[in-house]
Amino acid sequence: MFHNDFKRIDWRACAESIVSTGIEGRAFIDGRYCAAESGETFAAVSPADGRVLTEVAAGDAADVEIAVAAARRAFADGRWSRLSPARRKEMLLTLAHLILDNRHQLALLETLDMGKPIADSIAVDVEATARCFKWFAEAIDKVYGEVAPTAEDVRATITREPLGVVAAVVPWNFPMIMAAWKLAPALATGNSVILKPAEQSSLTALRLAALAQEAGLPDGVFNVVPGTGVSAGRAAGLHPDIDGVFFTGSTDVGKYFLQYSGQSNLKKVGLECGGKSAHIILDDCGSLDVAADAAAEAIFFNQGEMCNAGSRLIVHKAIKDRVLDRILSRMDVYRPGDPLDPATRMGALVDEAHTKRVLQYIELGQAEGARLVCGGRRARQDSGGCFIEPTVFDGVRSNMRIAREEIFGPVLSVITVESAEEAVAVANDSVYGLAAAVWSDNVHTIHHIARSLRAGMVYMNCYDMDDITVPFGGYKQSGIGRDKSLHALEKYTELKSSWMQLRNTGA
C-alpha cells in the first residue's frame, strides 16, 4: 500500500484501508498492548472530516501504576540501564531505520489523527523523528565523564547516570517529533520511559511502541499510557516512583507539573511551554519579500499550531504596508485544504474545541479594535472538519489580548513601531520568551537586537531554522530546560561526584 513517491499515492484510499483494517488504540505496557484497567476508551476523531478513527484506551492512575512498576523493574534489573552505550546505540539506530521503513504509515496516522498536511507529515515529522533517534543514538557513546583537578592524593570523577523511571508528556501539534525529543535522550542515557501522548493525537505514539519492541528494546523500557491530562498526566506527575517528568504544552499545564513535583517526591521537572514569539522586520531590511514570506510561513505553517509560531509581527512603520501587502498576496498558498492532498499547505486544526477557541480569539481581536484584514472565518464547512482561514490583524496594540495570549492557530497580529528600540521593548513585553526573530541588513543592529531579546532562540534574517544539534527552549514562562542537542542529556541524568583518597605509597 505504501511506496516511496508519496505524491503519487492515493492517500484517501490508504486512509480508508487503514481505518477499515483497524488502528491500534490500546495502551502499551511491559511489552504488550492492553486495554485500560477501567475498560474505558475515548474516540480518536479525525479533524479533517469528523469521523472516528478508532477507540483509544483511556488510561488513568491504575494504568500509570502498572506502567511505573514495569519500568522500575526494567531499570532495576539493568536489562536496559546497564547495557553498554554502544549496545543501546545499536537498538536505537534500528528503531530509527524502522521509523523510516514505516514512514508512510506513520505519516498517514499523524495526518488522520491531528489534521496536518500529509506532505508535512512525510517530509517534516517522520524525517525529524528518525533523525532525532539517530542523533542521540550516535551521541551517547561519545559523551565522556570528567576527572576533577584535585590534589595529587585525591582522584575525583564526575559522571552522569540515568535518572531511573521518567515520564514524558507530549502535545498534539507535533506528536512524533515532540515524543522523539524526549524519548531519544531519555532512552539513550539508560532510563525507562512512560510516554503520555496528548489525547487528541495518540496513534503514532502507540505505533512507535511496537516499532521499539521490534528494534529490540526490552519489555518495560518504553511504555505508552494514553489518557487525559487530568487522569493519566496528573497521575504521572504525582507518582512517587517516577524520578522525572518532562512536559511540552501550555504554560498553565506546565505549572501543574511543578506543583505535582512539590506535592510528591520532588521529581525533576523539564518544561517546554508556550510562546508569543516576536518577529521583527526593520526598515533597513533589504529583502522584504523574503522577510514577508518567512513571516507568513512562521504563523501559517502547521496551521499556526506551534509554540514558537511568529504570532506577533513587529514592523517598522516605513515598510509596514509593503510587508503586509506581500503577506496578503500569499494567502492563496495557505488556503485550507484536504490534509490528504499532497498539494495542501494548511490543513485542519486539531479538534472542534480548539477551533472554537481560535475563533473566539478572532472575535476578541475585532472587539479590542484591531483591524481584520484577512480571513477570520471557518473554511471547508461542508467537509465536517476543523478548518480556519489564515487570519491577519493590523493595527494591533501590544496591550491587546491577541498580542499577549497564545492563540495557537493561524492568526497573525501586526504591530507597527517607529524604531528598533521600540521594537525590542514591544518584543520583550511578554510573559513568554521562547523565540524571536529580527530582519536587518545592518550587522551591528542585528547582533545588538539579538542580544537584547529575552528569548531562548533568536533567528536573524530567517525564521524557525532547525537542527538537532541546537538547543530548543525558552526564557521566562516558556519553560525550564532544553530539548535537542547534547544539553538535553542533562535533563535525563543525575550528576555524580565520586571521591577516592589515595594512600601515599612512598613512590
C-alpha positions in Angstrom: 0.0 0.0 0.0 2.9 2.4 0.7 5.7 3.2 -1.6 8.4 5.9 -2.0 6.8 8.5 -4.2 4.2 9.9 -1.8 2.8 12.4 -4.3 1.5 9.5 -6.5 -0.1 7.7 -3.6 -3.9 7.8 -3.3 -3.9 8.9 0.3 -7.7 8.9 0.6 -7.7 5.2 -0.4 -4.9 4.5 2.0 -6.9 6.2 4.7 -10.0 4.1 4.0 -7.9 1.0 4.1 -6.1 1.7 7.4 -9.3 2.7 9.1 -11.2 -0.3 7.9 -8.3 -2.7 8.8 -8.2 -1.3 12.3 -5.9 1.1 14.1 -4.3 0.1 17.3 -5.6 2.2 20.2 -4.7 0.1 23.3 -2.1 1.1 25.8 1.4 -0.4 25.5 2.8 -1.5 28.9 5.5 -4.0 29.7 6.0 -5.1 26.1 2.4 -5.7 25.1 -0.8 -3.9 24.1 -3.5 -3.9 26.7 -6.8 -2.3 27.5 -7.1 0.3 30.2 -7.7 -1.2 33.6 -11.1 0.6 33.8 -12.0 -0.7 30.3 -12.8 2.9 29.3 -11.9 4.3 25.9 -12.2 7.6 24.1 -12.7 8.2 20.4 -9.8 9.3 18.2 -11.6 11.7 15.8 -10.1 12.9 12.6 -10.3 16.8 12.5 -10.4 16.7 8.7 -13.9 15.2 8.5 -15.1 14.4 12.0 -15.1 10.6 11.6 -14.0 8.2 14.4 -10.7 6.5 13.5 -10.6 4.1 16.4 -11.2 3.9 20.2 -8.2 4.6 22.4 -7.6 3.2 25.9 -8.4 5.9 28.5 -5.6 5.3 30.9 -5.7 6.6 34.4 -3.8 6.3 37.7 -4.2 2.5 37.8 -2.6 2.1 34.4 0.2 4.6 35.3 0.8 2.5 38.4 1.2 -0.7 36.3 3.5 1.1 33.8 5.7 2.5 36.6 6.1 -0.9 38.2 7.1 -2.4 34.8 9.5 0.5 34.1 11.0 0.3 37.6 11.6 -3.5 37.2 13.3 -2.9 33.9 15.5 -0.2 35.3 16.4 -2.1 38.5 17.5 -5.3 36.8 19.6 -3.5 34.3 18.1 -5.0 31.1 18.5 -1.6 29.5 20.1 0.8 32.0 23.2 -1.4 32.4 23.7 -2.1 28.7 26.8 -0.5 27.2 26.1 2.7 25.5 27.2 1.1 22.2 24.5 -1.6 22.6 21.8 0.9 23.3 23.0 2.8 20.3 22.6 -0.2 18.0 18.9 -0.7 19.1 18.0 3.0 18.8 19.6 3.1 15.4 17.5 0.1 14.4 14.4 2.0 15.7 15.3 5.0 13.6 15.6 2.8 10.5 12.2 1.1 11.3 10.6 4.6 11.5 11.8 5.4 8.0 10.8 2.0 6.7 7.3 2.7 8.0 7.3 6.4 7.1 4.1 6.3 5.0 2.1 4.5 7.6 3.3 6.8 10.4 2.7 9.9 8.3 -0.8 8.8 7.5 -1.6 8.1 11.2 -0.3 11.6 12.0 -2.3 13.3 9.4 -5.5 11.4 10.1 -5.2 12.0 13.9 -4.3 15.7 14.1 -5.0 17.2 10.7 -1.7 18.4 9.4 -0.9 18.1 5.6 0.4 14.7 4.5 3.3 16.4 2.8 4.5 17.8 6.1 3.9 14.6 8.0 6.2 12.8 5.5 8.9 15.4 4.9 9.0 17.0 8.3 7.6 14.9 11.1 8.7 11.4 10.2 12.1 12.5 8.9 12.8 14.7 12.0 11.7 11.8 14.3 14.0 9.3 12.8 16.8 11.9 12.7 16.4 12.6 16.4 16.7 8.9 17.4 19.7 8.5 15.1 21.5 11.5 16.5 21.1 10.7 20.2 21.9 7.0 19.4 25.2 8.1 17.8 25.9 10.7 20.5 25.5 8.5 23.6 28.8 6.5 23.3 30.7 9.7 22.7 29.9 11.5 25.9 32.7 11.4 28.4 32.9 11.9 32.1 35.4 14.2 33.8 38.3 13.9 36.3 38.4 16.9 38.6 41.7 18.8 39.0 42.1 17.9 42.7 45.2 17.4 44.8 47.6 14.6 44.0 46.3 12.3 46.8 42.7 12.5 45.6 41.0 11.1 42.5 37.6 12.7 41.9 35.5 11.7 39.0 32.3 13.4 37.7 29.9 11.1 35.9 26.3 11.2 34.6 23.9 8.4 35.5 20.3 7.8 34.3 17.5 9.3 36.4 15.6 6.0 36.5 12.0 6.0 35.6 10.9 9.1 33.7 7.6 10.2 32.2 7.3 12.2 29.0 4.0 14.1 28.5 3.8 15.5 25.0 1.4 17.7 23.0 -0.7 17.1 19.9 0.8 19.6 17.4 3.9 17.5 16.5 3.1 14.2 18.2 6.0 12.2 16.8 8.7 14.9 16.9 7.9 16.0 20.4 7.9 12.4 21.6 11.2 11.8 20.0 12.8 14.9 21.5 12.2 13.3 24.9 12.3 9.6 24.2 15.6 9.6 22.3 17.8 11.3 25.0 15.9 9.6 27.9 16.4 6.1 26.3 19.9 6.8 25.1 21.0 7.6 28.7 19.5 4.4 30.0 16.2 5.4 31.5 12.9 3.5 31.4 10.2 5.7 30.0 6.4 6.1 30.3 5.0 8.2 27.4 1.7 10.0 27.9 0.6 11.3 24.5 -2.0 14.0 24.0 -5.5 12.5 23.9 -6.0 14.3 20.6 -3.2 12.5 18.9 -2.2 9.2 20.5 -1.9 7.0 17.4 1.7 7.4 16.3 2.9 7.0 19.9 1.2 3.6 20.1 2.7 2.6 16.8 6.2 3.8 17.9 6.0 1.4 20.9 5.6 -1.6 18.6 8.5 -0.4 16.4 10.7 0.0 19.5 9.9 -3.6 20.6 10.8 -4.8 17.1 14.0 -2.9 17.3 14.9 -5.0 20.4 14.1 -2.7 23.3 13.4 -4.9 26.3 9.9 -5.1 27.9 9.1 -2.4 30.3 11.7 0.1 28.9 9.2 2.0 26.7 5.6 2.2 27.8 2.7 4.3 26.4 -0.2 5.2 28.5 -2.8 7.3 26.6 -5.4 9.2 28.5 -6.4 12.7 29.5 -4.1 15.1 31.3 -6.4 15.1 34.3 -6.2 11.3 34.7 -3.0 9.9 33.3 -1.0 13.1 33.1 -1.7 14.1 36.7 -1.1 10.6 37.9 2.4 10.6 36.4 3.1 14.0 37.9 2.2 12.9 41.4 3.6 9.3 41.3 6.3 8.9 44.0 8.3 6.4 42.0 8.7 8.5 38.9 12.1 10.2 39.0 11.4 12.9 36.4 8.6 14.2 34.3 9.2 16.1 31.1 6.4 18.1 29.5 5.7 20.0 26.4 2.5 22.0 26.2 0.8 25.1 27.6 2.3 27.2 30.4 -0.8 26.7 32.5 -0.5 23.0 32.5 3.3 23.1 32.9 2.8 24.9 36.2 0.7 22.0 37.4 3.7 19.7 36.9 5.8 21.9 39.1 3.1 21.6 41.8 2.9 17.9 41.4 6.6 17.6 41.9 6.4 19.5 45.1 3.4 17.6 46.3 5.1 14.2 45.7 8.8 13.4 45.6 10.5 16.5 44.2 11.0 14.7 40.9 13.0 16.5 38.3 10.8 18.6 36.0 11.5 19.8 32.5 9.1 22.2 30.8 8.8 23.4 27.2 5.8 25.7 27.3 4.0 28.4 25.5 5.2 31.3 23.4 4.1 34.5 21.8 7.1 35.0 19.6 8.1 38.4 18.2 9.0 38.6 14.5 10.7 42.0 13.9 11.3 43.4 10.5 13.2 46.7 10.5 13.3 49.4 7.8 16.9 48.6 6.8 15.9 45.1 5.7 16.8 44.9 2.0 15.0 41.6 1.4 11.4 42.5 2.3 9.9 39.9 0.0 11.9 37.2 1.7 11.1 38.5 5.1 7.4 38.7 4.4 7.3 35.2 3.0 9.1 34.0 6.2 6.6 35.9 8.3 3.7 34.2 6.6 5.3 30.7 6.9 6.1 31.4 10.6 2.5 31.7 11.5 0.6 29.6 9.0 2.9 26.5 8.9 1.2 23.6 10.8 -2.0 25.7 11.0 -0.2 28.1 13.4 -0.2 25.3 16.0 3.4 25.9 17.0 4.7 27.0 20.4 7.3 29.1 18.5 5.0 30.5 15.9 5.8 34.1 14.9 2.4 35.3 16.0 3.5 38.9 16.7 4.8 40.7 13.6 6.5 43.8 14.7 7.3 46.0 11.7 8.8 49.5 11.2 6.1 51.9 10.0 8.2 52.9 7.0 7.8 49.4 5.5 4.7 48.1 7.2 2.4 48.5 4.2 4.8 46.8 1.8 5.3 43.9 4.1 1.6 43.5 4.8 0.7 43.6 1.1 3.3 40.8 0.4 1.9 38.7 3.2 -1.7 39.2 2.0 -0.6 38.2 -1.5 0.4 34.8 -0.1 -2.9 33.9 1.3 -3.9 31.6 -1.6 -0.9 29.5 -0.8 -2.3 28.8 2.7 -5.9 28.3 1.7 -7.1 25.4 3.9 -7.3 22.1 2.0 -7.7 18.4 2.4 -4.8 17.2 4.6 -4.6 14.0 2.5 -3.9 16.0 -0.7 -0.1 16.3 -1.2 -0.6 19.8 -2.5 -2.2 21.2 0.6 -0.1 23.6 2.6 -2.5 24.2 5.5 -4.7 21.5 7.0 -7.2 21.2 9.8 -6.9 22.4 13.4 -6.7 19.5 15.8 -10.3 19.4 17.1 -13.6 21.2 17.4 -12.9 22.6 20.9 -9.6 24.2 19.8 -11.2 25.5 16.6 -13.9 27.3 18.7 -11.2 28.7 20.9 -9.3 30.2 18.0 -12.5 31.7 16.6 -13.2 33.3 19.9 -9.8 35.0 19.8 -10.6 36.3 16.4 -13.8 37.8 17.7 -11.9 39.2 20.6 -9.4 40.9 18.4 -12.1 42.7 16.5 -13.8 43.7 19.7 -10.5 45.1 21.0 -10.3 47.4 18.0 -7.7 45.5 15.8 -8.5 45.7 12.0 -9.2 42.3 10.5 -7.6 42.5 7.0 -7.8 38.8 6.0 -9.6 35.6 7.0 -11.2 35.1 10.3 -13.8 32.5 9.3 -14.3 28.8 9.2 -13.4 27.2 5.9 -14.4 24.0 4.1 -17.5 23.7 6.3 -19.1 21.1 4.0 -16.2 18.7 5.0 -17.3 18.4 8.6 -13.7 19.3 9.6 -12.0 21.9 11.7 -10.6 24.4 9.2 -10.0 28.2 9.7 -8.8 30.7 7.1 -5.4 32.2 7.6 -6.1 35.4 9.5 -4.3 38.7 9.7 -5.0 41.6 12.1 -3.4 45.0 11.5 -3.4 48.0 13.9 -2.7 45.7 16.9 -1.5 47.3 20.1 0.8 45.4 22.4 -1.7 45.6 25.3 -4.4 43.7 23.4 -5.1 40.1 24.4 -4.5 38.8 20.9 -1.0 40.3 21.2 -0.3 38.9 24.6 -2.0 35.5 24.9 -1.1 32.3 23.0 -3.8 31.6 20.4 -2.1 28.6 18.8 -3.7 29.0 15.5 -3.3 30.7 12.1 -3.8 34.3 13.5 -1.1 37.0 12.9 -1.1 40.2 14.9 0.8 43.1 13.1 2.2 45.7 15.4 3.7 48.9 14.0 6.8 50.5 15.6 8.9 53.6 14.9 12.4 52.5 15.9 14.5 49.5 16.6 14.5 50.3 20.3 10.7 50.3 20.4 10.6 47.0 18.5 12.8 45.4 21.2 10.7 46.9 24.0 7.5 45.5 22.4 9.1 42.1 21.8 10.2 41.8 25.4 6.9 42.9 26.8 5.6 39.4 27.2 5.5 36.7 29.9 6.8 34.4 27.3 10.4 34.1 25.9 10.5 31.1 23.6 11.6 32.5 20.3 12.1 35.8 18.4 13.4 37.0 15.1 14.9 40.1 13.6 15.5 41.2 10.0 18.1 43.9 9.2 20.9 44.4 6.8 23.0 46.2 9.4 25.2 43.6 11.1 25.7 45.8 14.2 22.0 46.4 14.6 21.0 42.8 14.1 23.5 41.5 16.7 22.7 44.2 19.2 19.0 43.4 19.0 19.7 39.6 19.1 21.5 40.2 22.4 18.7 42.4 23.7 15.8 40.0 23.0 14.8 37.9 26.0 14.2 34.6 24.2 15.8 31.2 24.2 16.1 31.2 20.4 16.7 34.2 18.2 16.5 33.9 14.4 18.4 36.5 12.4 17.3 37.1 8.8 15.4 33.8 8.9 12.7 32.1 11.0 12.2 28.6 12.5 15.5 27.3 11.4 16.1 23.8 12.9 18.9 21.4 13.6 19.1 18.6 16.2 22.5 20.0 17.3 20.9 23.3 18.5 19.0 23.5 21.8 15.3 24.3 21.8 13.6 26.0 24.7 12.9 29.4 26.2 13.1 32.1 28.9 10.5 33.2 31.4 7.2 31.3 31.3 8.2 29.5 28.2 9.8 26.8 30.2 12.7 25.2 32.1 15.5 23.2 30.4 16.2 22.5 26.8 15.3 19.8 24.2 17.7 18.7 21.4 21.5 18.9 21.4 23.8 17.4 24.0 22.2 19.8 26.5 19.1 17.6 26.5 21.1 14.8 28.2 21.4 17.0 31.3 17.7 16.6 32.0 17.6 12.8 31.9 20.7 12.2 34.1 22.0 12.8 37.6 25.5 14.3 38.1 27.6 12.1 40.4 30.8 13.2 42.0 33.0 10.2 43.3 36.0 10.7 45.6 38.8 8.4 46.2 41.5 9.1 48.8 44.8 7.7 47.6 47.4 6.3 50.0 50.9 7.6 50.0 52.9 4.5 48.8 56.2 6.3 49.2 57.0 6.0 45.5 
